[in-house]
Amino acid sequence: MPTPYSRSPWGQNTLHGGPVAALLAHQVEQRTPDSSLRIARLTTDLFRPAPLVPLTVDTEVLRDGKRIMAMRASLIADGVEVSRAQALLARTSDVDASATDLLPDPIPFPEDAEESSLIAHDGEPAYSKTVRFRYSVERGVEQPVAVWIHVPLQLMPGVALTPAVRAAATSDYVSAFSAWHSGRGRGVPFINADITLYLFRPPAGEWLCLAEMDRGSHEGIAAGAGFLYDLAGPVGRCAACSVSRPPPQR
């Protein structure tokens, strides 16, 4: 059952994409047979607004191979599928090719930065009023924003966020923050229709950072992407496709 803390800024009775992706990632992990299989990619299609009503998740194993497992997880409200995740799980091995990796340097955690929420703390509870943000690179400067994000709530009572589920809960913000390069994103009427999360290692810690972001748009369609970091450096990438729509009513 969704709580008010999962609400979207787009409506009082619809859910933010972060909790939707997190719930689907959780259900995928629940069906995963052993710990050597990890979520390497999670694509969540947000093709209908997920309502603030009791929800069920239906999962299906699409392929169960020795090294690769594919799974579908569908979010269902009132008998209607509102979102669907396609997960690719990969089996870990002893191979280490990190010496040839070409990745950005770690981003230091901004210890002295003031914490903020994405939207004002007034009115009803919502997801982006609850999640905590610290900026290493602020909005409105001539480089992509770098923002540390902390999701403080459990997914469900007694169900803590695993590393992959925390990454999924954070991944939806790539749509908003990739649009805020050079301060252009405030009020841009785009809402993302999907989220794709790639993880090459499990993120560590409760704070994750989105940075090195870019975005392009044309004729009402936008695509944004960025690296996802923990304190040690990049752990993967997030991407989102967005479509234009009128700004939310306040």
C-alpha positions, 0 to 999 in steps of 0.5 A: 500500500503506497504511503503519502511519502511516495507521492509524485509532484505531478499529482496528489494521487499518483506515485513518484517514479523512484518508489515504483522503480524501487518496488519493482527492483525489490520484487526482482531481487526476491525472485533471484535464486542466489547472491551471485546473480546481481541486477546489472540493468533495470529498465522501468517503463512508466506508461501510466500514472501509478495511483495511490491505491493498493498495488500488486506486483507480478513477476516472470522469469524470461530467461534463466541461464548460467550467466544471464537471467532476465526477468519481468516485473509488472506493477498492477493497480485495480487490475491494470498494469501501470508500470513494467520493469525488465531486469537483466541479472548477471552472474559475478565471477573472479575476472577483474578488468578494472585496470582498463576502466575509463571512469570519472574520478570520485566526487567528494561528499559535501560535508559542509553543504546545506541539506535541502529538499527538491520541493518546499516543505508545505502541504501534503507529504511527497517523495521529493519532500522526504528525500534529502539532497546535498549539492557538490555542484549547484544548479545554475552554474555552467556545468552539469549539476552534481547532487548527493541523494539520500532516501531515508525511508524503508521500502516497506515496514521492516524492509530496508533498502538493498544497494540495488533497490536504493539505486533504483529509488534514486535513479528517477532523479536523472530526468530532473537533474539532467535538465538543470544543466546551466539552470535551464531546468526549473519549470521545464514541462517534461515528465519521464516515461522510463528509467534505465539503471545500469550497475556494474557494482553494488553501491555502498552507503546511504548517500548516492550521487548523480553527476556528469549529466547531459540532456538533449531534446527536440519536438517534445522528446528529451533524453538525459543520462548521468553517472551514479556514484557512491563515495568510492566512485561511479557504480553505474549509469542512469538514463531516462526518456521524457516527454513534454506535458503541462507543468504541475498544478500548485 
